[in-house]
């Protein structure tokens, strides 16, 4: 008699949101990237360190720079066909200041937040 293998519960990856926005702020630069969590690859990113963007910014580290990075990231996501993302905030990040500027700019670009 053959005993069938036990039924496995579905993998946790199936319940995760596929695209996650992660932000990183230093004293000099602002960067944001969207990660495809099942494959752990970067789907799109934008940073104030990019040479093409530095010329058009007055400062690379303030709230205005964060808003511009969010807008550019949103446009890049739309070009890739990614309509919605979820946001991952670190423990010390609060929805205020630069974080709020990036998230609001991505939302204004036409990306839905899950």
N, C-alpha and C positions, 0 to 999 in steps of 0.2 A: 504494500500500500504506500502511495506517495503522499507525503504531507505537503500542501502548498505553502509557500512562504507567507509570512505574516504581511498583512496590508500595511504599507508605509503611509504615514501622514504626508500631505503635500509639503514640498520644500518651502522653507521660510522665504526664499527669494521670490516665489510666486506672489507673495503678499506685499512685497516692498514696492514702493513707487519707483518706476524705472529711471526717471531723470531727476537728479538731485542737484540743487544749486548750493555751492559752497563758496564762501567768501574769506579772503585773507587781507588783513590790513596791517601795514607796518608804519613806521614813522615817516617813510618817504613815498610809499607806493600803495595802490589799491589794486587788488586782483580778484577776479571771480571766475569760477569755472562750473560747468554743468557736467556731471558725471553720470554715465549710464551704469547703474548699479549692478545689473546681472552680469555684465561683462567686465566691469571695473575699468572702463576706458573713458577718457575725456571726450565728451561729445563736442563741446565748444568752450572757448575761454576768451577772456578779454582782460587786459592789464594796462595800467598807466605806464608801464615800462616799455611798451611798444613804441618804436621810434616814430611811426606814422601818427600816433596819437599825442605824443609829448609836445609836438610843435603847436597843436591846437589848444592845449590846456595852459592856463595860467599857473596852476599848482597841480602837482601829481598826487596830493595826499588829502585834500579837503573834501567837503561834502559835495561840492560841484563836480569834482573829478569822479567821485563815486557815482553820482547821477549819470555822468557821461559814459562811464564804464557799463552801467546797467543798461543804458539805451543801446549801446553798441552790441552788447551780449544778446539782448532781445532781438535785434535785427539779424544777428548771425544765426540764432536759433530758428527764426522764421525761414531763413534761406535754406536751412537743413531740413525743414519740415517737422520740427518739434513743437507741437502746439501747447504743451502743458509741462510744468515742472513742479517739484516740491522743494521746500527750503529746509536746509539743515543748519541750525544755529548751534554754535558751541555754547558751553555753559555760561561763559562770561559775556556772550553777545546778547544784547537786548535790542528790541525793535525800536531803535532810536538813532538819530544821526546818520552816519555813513551807511549802516545796515539798512535803515529805512529808505535812504536815497537809492541804493542799488535795487532793492526789491520793488519800490514804486516805479522806477524807470523801466524795469523789466516788464512789469504789469502794463504800463502805458504803451510799450512797444507792441503789445498784442498777445503776450504769453499769459496763459491762465495759470494760476497757482493752485495746487492741490492741497 
